[in-house]
């Protein structure tokens, strides 16, 4: 059983989960953690006719209806497509917390998250920085990172949601080694023959120290540490040519990136709708769509469920791998 968080009620999350169920794109049992008021609103708006069933806990016994664990935090008048909404942000955050706790307790096998809006959540939780960090807090672990996966490329990050100045400071020996460890474990589980590259931080990977020495002091030694453990890792390599080698030449299946945009930009350019976000370092399986709330198209009925479907399938694969040991 998979738990799906509905995301921000003002965004495209409710539409996507309704559309995926209605079109039969997801056939395995799942329960939605979210708001019945929002799902009913979009169900009527788009005339989907999806049967909704309010349940108190995840169950796979209702194949003829979409099961909803209703948090009851929103009223019908709180559902306003495309509008920044503190109530919707608070409800979206609570859905993530509830689903993560259910996964920790073994009530569900994995969590698939639909997009939240950071600004909306920060109206009630000023310290919120993202799904990944919140899940790490709920699960009691700080060593987490994002794996973005598509059919053509996988990327992980030494840092994600922080300023570029702070991202540079986070390139430490301990952090780079930990991300290499998490990356190798996850990528090799998904693709045992994978080859993994490590990007440099500076232009031309520092060019021997001419443009910065992080590659010499930190990244290079971490790569050697990983190789000594038998992991198929190569680097640090110049970021401006690395993705060409990975995607066009097929030399690498995954890239360890030093900061958020270094990995997000090439992957979203390759496959914006099909990318999947996986959180590494958690004691639970969590995947997510690789797009935002899309307030600009919310309520118009044009949102694509493709990334959600891919995230759901990835969650099933990872949950099965975890069960098999």
Buried (B, 14 or more C-beta within 10 A) or exposed (E): BBBBBBBBBBBBBBBBBBBBBBEEBBEEBBBBBBBBBBBBBBBEBBEBEBEBBEBEEBBEEBEEBBBBBBBEBBEEEBBBBBBBBBBBBBBBBBBBBBBBBBBBEEBBBBBBBBBBBBEBBBBBBEEBBBBBBBBBBBBEEEBBBBBBBBEBBBBBBBBBBBEEEEBBEBBBEEBBBBBBBBBBEBBBEBEEEBBBBBBBBBEBBBEEEEBBBBBBBBBBBBBEBBBEEEBBBBBBBBBEEBBEBBBEEEBBBBBBBBBBEBBBEBBBEBBBBBBBBBBBBBEBBBBBBBBBBBBEBBBBBEBBBBBBBBBBBBBBBBBEEBEEE
